[in-house]
Structures are given as C-alpha cells and as structure tokens.
Amino acid sequence: MTRVRDGIAFAYFMGILGSMAWGISFIGSKTALDYLEPMQVMAVRMTVALLAFLLIIGLKLVRVDFRGKKLRSLLLLSLAQPCLYATFEIYGIDFTTASESAILLSIVPIVVTLVYAIGFQERIRISLAAFILLSFAGVIVTVLGDIATSGKILGYLLLMMAVACASAYTVLSKEISGRFTSIEITFIMTLCGFIFFNGSSLLMGQGLEGYRIALREPELLAALVFLGVICSVFAFIAYNQLIGKVPAYKASTVSLSVLTVTGVLAGILLRAEPVTIYKIAGLVMILTGVVGASRPEELPAAQTGKE
C-alpha cells in the first residue's frame, strides 16, 4: 500500500513539473511565432521531439513494445493530441496572448467532468452545475477586455476547439492507459505529430525553410528545443503517467490549474503582457470553478479509481 501511495505521489510530482513546463510553453510558442509560421513551428518542434525520443530509446533509457497490441485507439488519441489540438492551439496563441491562452485552456477539466457525467448518465448536481457555469462565465469575462481587438475573436474560437480536442485526449488516454505504458503512448503521439505537421508544412509550400531559420537564430532554436524535448516528450510522459495512476478528472484538474497559473505569470513576467481586471477576475473564476467541479464526490464512484 505504501509503495502504491509513493507511486501516486511521484506521478503527481512529475505531473506538476510537466504542467509547469506546459505553462511556460506558451512563451516558447510566442517566441517561435516571432520567426516562423504556426505550422513551421509545429513541424520543427515535433522533429526535435522525435529525435529526442529516438535518442533515449537508442540509449535504452526507456523501452517501447507494441507486439500484440492493437494501435487503433492509440492512433485515434494521437489525432486528437497532438495533431488537432496543437493545430488549434498554435493558431489560437498566434492570435491572442500567452496568458489568455493559458486561461482559456484551463477549462479542459470542466469539459472532462461533463463528458464523464453525461457518459455515465449521472445527474449533474446543483453545486456541480454552479461551478461549471462559474468557469464558463470566467471565460466570458477573460475575453471581454480585448474582444474588440482584431483577430482576437478567431483566436478565442480556435482555443475553444483546442479545449475540445484536449478533453477528448484526456478521456481516451484514461481508457487506453491499461494497455499501453506512458512511454508508448507518448512515443506514438510524437511520431504521429511528426508526420502530420511536417506533411502539412510541405503541403502548404513552406518546405524546409523553418529548419534553416531555426539553425541560424539561437533564440528560436532554444525555444524549439524547449518545446520539443521538455514539453512534447517529458511533459507528456509525465501527464500520461499521472493519468494512468489517478482519475482523469483529477489529473486534468491538477495539470490545467498549474499550467494556467504558470502560463499567466510567465506571460506577464517574461513578455510584459498587460494585467487587466478582466484577466484577473476570469482567472479566479475559472480556477474556482475547475477545482470546485472536480471534487471527487461530484463524480460517479467508478471514476474514483476504486473497484
């Protein structure tokens, strides 16, 4: 029992570190977008991630074994994340700010909670409904401050699409965590992302220009290495491990709460993004709603991880 508790505690610790990295990733993405088009950023990022993964596999620091395992569900998960999610996220970040992106993406646990409640045909209690409404009200408040800014509305819509994809990924990841290790899940996600984004970049006529620019711009290269190695490999391994240890709603709540706070602070401190009353009020409302809606008693017993 002690070993199980220690394993869960370690999973939480690694999950929190990974979530902090994701929070800072919005800064890395904004930095990369100063030099490259969105699809170029993702193509180079996923190439760096795949190379890093192949290196640690080659050094036998981790192992993957897909013999006898059906990959269909894992490929579907990879379509949701990183392919569709990262596409919506990178374009959404391009049209908004790092802190706004972090705030809006923090409602993923709310959507996951709703999916589980509806999927298990559980009646949503009044308190749960109130917290859900509070979070969505926080989203509205967050965007009110800059809603008239050109391009922002499109950016917000794209980020909401990213929320839907991230929610689907969280649910699917929980479903397949018993059949694949966190390493195996992350490796296939990385491989699919590499194929999807490099293929998309080539089809858009961008060729290999993104790689040439990255090699001659130290700031850009550093941002892409951080995004590829830390955010696309380490952080996803950590999160996939966490989601295999604890209920999906709890994993997403911890991860997105840490990510949101880190992302907002990083945007303000590292990119001098404005601090507005709308942003502060929205952040408080969303996080309150997320934590309140994700309390264990609000979900069916089957999702608490107990048989």
N, C-alpha and C positions, 0 to 999 in steps of 0.2 A: 504493500500500500504506500509506504514511504517512497519507494522508487517511482511509483506512478505519479505521486504528487510532485516529486522532484522533476520528472519529465515534463509535466504540465507547466511547472514554474519556469523551466528553461525555455519551453516553447513560447511562453508569454514574454520572457526577456528578449528572445531573439525576434519575436514578432514586433515588439515595441521598437527595437533598433531598426528593423526593416521599415516600419511605418515612419520613423523619423527621417529615414533616407528618402522615402517617397514624398514626404513633406518638402524636403529641400529640392526634390527633383523638379518641382515647378520652376525654381530658379534656374536650374540647369537647362530646362526646356526653353525658357525665355531667352537665356544666353545663346543657346544654339540657334534659336529662331532669328536672332540678330544677324546671323550669317547665312542661314540656309532656309529653303522652303520646307514646310512641315513634313512632307513625305521623304525628303532627303534626310532630315533629322532622324526619322524612324528607321530608315534603311541603314544608315551608318551605325546607329545605336544598336540595332539588332544584330548587325555583323560583329560588332565588338562583343556583344553578349554571347553570341555563338562561339566565337574564338576563345573567349574566356572559359566557357563551358567545356569545349573540346580539350582545352589545356588541363583543366582539373580532372577530367575523365582520363586523359592520357597519362597523367601523373598518378592515377589510381587513388586520388583523394576522395573521389566518390565513384559509385558504380550505378549503372543502369542495366536492367534486364527485362526485355519485353517479350521473351519467349512464352508462348502460350497465352498471352494477354490480348484481348480484343481492344483495338485502339479507337474504335468509332466514337465512343463517348469522350475520349481524351481529345480527339480532333475537333469535336463539336465545342468542347470547352475552349480550345485554342482559338477557334473562330471568334468566340465572344471576347476572349482576352488572350493575347494582346491585339489581335487583328482589328476587330471592330472598335473595341474600347479605345485603344491607343490612337486610332484614326480620329475618332470624335474628340478625344481629349486634346491631342496636339493642335488641331484646328481651333478648338474651343479656347485653349490657352493663348493661341496666336491673336484671337480677337478680344481677349479680356486681360486680366492681370493674374499674377501668380496667387495672390491672396484670395481673389474672388474665385478662382478655380478650386482652390483648396476648400473654401467654404461650401460651394455648391456640390462638390463631390462627396461631402460629408453626410449626405442624406442616404447614401447607399444602405446602411443598416436599417433605416426605416423601410425602404423598399423590400429588403430581405425579410424583415419582420412581417410585412404584408403578404409576401409570397408564401411564407410558411403558414400564416394564419388562414389564408384562403385555400392553400393546397391541402391543409388538414381539416378544412371545413369547420374551423373553430370560430365561435362568435367573438368578435372584437369587443372587448370591454370598453366601458366609457372612458376609463383612465388611459387606456392604450390609444383610443381614438383621439383623445385630447392631446397627448404627446405627439402623435403623428401630425395632427393639424398644426401644432406649435412649430414643428420642424419645417413644414411646408410654408408656414407664414414667415418663418425666418428666411427662407429662400427668397420670398417676395420682397421682404424688407431689404435684403442684401442687394438686390438688383435695382431697387428704386433710385438709389443715389446716382447711378450712371446710365439709367435706361435710355436716356436721350442721346447718349454718345454713339456716334456712327459705328456700326459693326457689332456693338455690344449685344444686341438682342440675338443676333445669329450665334454669337459666341455662347450665350446662355443656353440656347436651344441645343447646340452641339454638346455642351457639357451635360445636359439632361439626358441626351442619348447615351453618353458615356456612362452615366449613372445606371441606366437600364442594362447595359452590357456588363458592368461590374457586378450588378446584382445577380444576373444570370450566371456569371462565372463563379460567384461565391456559392450559390446553390449547387451547381454542377460539381464544383470542386469537393464539396462535402459528400456528395453522392458517390464519387469515384475514389475518395481517399483511402478506402479499404482495399482497393485493387491495385493501386499504384503508390509508390513512395513519393514524397515531396520532391525528391531529386528527379524522378522520372517524369512527373507532371510538369515541372519547370523546364526540363530539357525539351520536351515535345512542344511546349508553348514557345520556347526560344527558337526552335527550328522552324516552326510554322510562321512565326513572326519574321524571321529572316527571309523566308521565301516570299511571303505576302508583300512585305514592304519594299524589298529590292525589286520584285516583279512589278509592283505598282509604280515605283520610281522610274523604271525603264520604260514602261508603257506611257508614262506622262512625258517622255522625251527628256528626262533630266540626266540620263546617262550616269557616268561616274564622277560628275563634277563635284558632288558633295564630298567624296573621298579626297579629291585633290585640294579642295578648300580646307578641309579638316586638317590635312597634313601640313599646311603652311600657316595655320592660325592656332597658336598654342592655347589660347583661352577656349576656343571652340573644341579643340581636341580633348582638353581636360574635362570640359562639360560632358562630352560624348562618352568618354571613358567612365566617368562617374555614373552617367545614365545607364550605360551598357552593363558594366561589371557590378556596381553596387545595387542599382535599382532594378535592373532586369534579371539579374542572377541571384545575388544574395537576398534581396528583399523578398522576392517571390518564393525562394526556397523556404525562407523563414515563415512567410504567411501560409504557404501550403502545408508546412509542418504544424503550425498553430491550428489551422482549420481541421486538421486530421485529429487533433487532441481534444478540442472543445467544440461546443455547438456553433453552428455557422453564424447565428445572430450575435453571439458573444465575441467571436473572432472579428467580425466586421465592425462591431461597436468599438472595441479596443483599438483596432488598427486605424479606422477612419477618424476617431477622436484625436489620437496622437498625430496623425497625418495633418488634420485640419489646423490644429494649434501651431504645429511646426511650420506648415505652409504659410499661414498668415504672418507669423513672426518673421519668417525668412523673407517674405515679400516686402515687409515694412523695413526691416533692418538692412537687407542686402541690396534691394533695388529701390529703396526710398519710395515705396508705393504709399499713397495717401491713406491716412487713418481717418475714416469718416464715421459719424454716428450710425449710419446705416450698416456699415460693415461690422461695427462692434455689436450693435443690437442683434443683427442677423446671426452672427457667430454664437452669441449667448443663447439665443432662441433655438438654433439648430442643435447645438450640443446638449442643451437641456432636454429637448425632445428625443434625441437619439439615445441618451443614457436612460431616460425615463421609459421609453417604449421598449427598450431592450432588456428590461428586468426579467429574470428567469420566470417569475410567476405569471408573466403575461403570455407565455408561450406554452404549447402542449407539452406534457411530460416527456413525450417521445423525443423532443428536441433538446432535452437537457443532458443527453449523453448517458442516461441511466436506463437500464433494461427493466 
